[in-house]
Amino acid sequence: MSEDDPRVMIVDDVDVNIAILTRMLAAFGVTTVASTSDPRRAVALVQSFQPDLVLLDLHMPSMTGLEVLAALGTVVSEDDYLPVIMLTADESRAARETALSVGAHDFVSKPFDRSEVELRIRNLLRTRALYTRLQRHTESLHAQVRVQQDYERRQAEERQQTIARIRAVIDGSGLLMHFQPIFSLRDGRLLGVEALARFLPEPRRTPDVWFADATSVGLGVELELAAVRAALSELPSLPAASYLSINLSAEAVLDPATMQLLTSAAPERLVVELTEHAAVEDYPVLVRALDKIRGAGVRLAVDDAGAGFASLRHILRLRPDIIKFDLELTRGIDGDPARRALAYALGMFAAEMSAVVVAEGVETAGELAVLRDIGADAAQGFYLGRPHRPPVRDVYVAAAAPKDAFTHGAPAVRR
Amino acid sequence: MSTLDPLPCEASADEVEAGNAVIDVGRLHELRTLAAGDDDDVYVMLADLFLVELTQEVAALRDAAVRRDVAAVVEGAHRLRGAASNLGATALTALFLELEELGPSGQLIGRDAFARVDAEHQRYREAVAALRGGSATQ
């Protein structure tokens, strides 16, 4: 309804009563009025006119006001508040009570008093307006709840789909390990390979998305261990002299299954690469878990050095065997004295700690040359060899690395 | 003439008190306040409408009495009373109330009762005509 332009309907079998009421309504600004002197038409008029208020004569010959009220009850929704004012000529108390009991809201007696008509109509229109507003508010709240529920249901569905997708990979399909070679910068020898998970299911997602999705549904560690398992199963097809570097989060390191898995293979050939970007809250616990693993002969590498403070703290607290320069540090190091200086300092620090430096993300001969000059021990990167399926052999290395990639024309690789 | 001037049809306080005034002056003034811009006299316009219904309804009432249809007599008298009261037709209102109350007791509405209805009907018609004449002289 429009609160400024309320719609009032009059049902009275006497035309002059309608005429008087219409004028009284107009006198206080209600001009959208429909009327009928035939009570049998009242229901149809309510449906077509959609009034905000009905003035209904109680006493009519062909159909009483009470009968009209009952009929209106069948067409007006229970959620709707349609006020009905009965027009009476001093009916008995009993008749009024009956009218109230079947849905009348108020009465106006003949002769109609102009002020009384106005006040009673205004009161009920105000009530209807409030009711309508409340109802709209309720509907809006319901709509919000529905939106929220839809969202939550979709979230739950997506979560279930994610779980199913990741579970399928963990259970053995769609995970394929690639291996990126890591070369000594002293003699070009293949030192090791880093195992990197690749996921086959469509639509294709990058490994970091897979691991993030898995973590979001509580399967992060399981997926990491599935990748470790897959990598270990390929140890026999990797060059026997090289180590196998596998990525693990701190949470995975803490999982008892990890220790079991790593010691079941050839621990002395394994390097755990801690890929933890978040600050570790409880180092002693992590150190204890790592000590056990290292005690079995597994070496420890800390990833992403030079890319943030977390990696530096890891280095200080965990004393790794290998420090890996982040590609952020390696990238363009041949044209940036600051990067070069930081890499050099880190290299000195590593040497003091008896750690080996491996530079990641080497993409150009210039970067490689600078890294070699500042004394980095080893390097990996697209320039030296992309992650690849086995066999990872010397032949493969020779194809990937340019002939003069290593120092002074010395043979790049052993054949 | 101003609406505050006495009119030929207007009842004295005594007449209103006695219930035999033709038109209640207070009601007359109240209804006249409902005038829209182009109305000559709202009351006369409404009264003309009422007079048309009055003629039809009284004829129907007479038929009902002849048929000895007490319910129809009560119904008709009740309806007429409502309309008459709305127009401040004091004497007619009182008369229709009388008929309405006679009905349920089973008493027939006799010729004399209809003679009184006809007489009051006529007085009201004349009073309205006088108002119309008064308006016309303005």
Interface residues (C-beta under 8 A of the other chain):
Chain A: D13 V14 D15 V16 N17 A19 I20 R23 M24 A26 A27 D57 H59 M60 P61 L87 A89 K110 P111 F112 D113 R114
Chain B: R27 E30 L31 T33 L34 A36 V42 M45 L46 L49 F50 E53 A72 E75 G76 H78 R79 R81 G82 A83 S85 N86 L87 G88
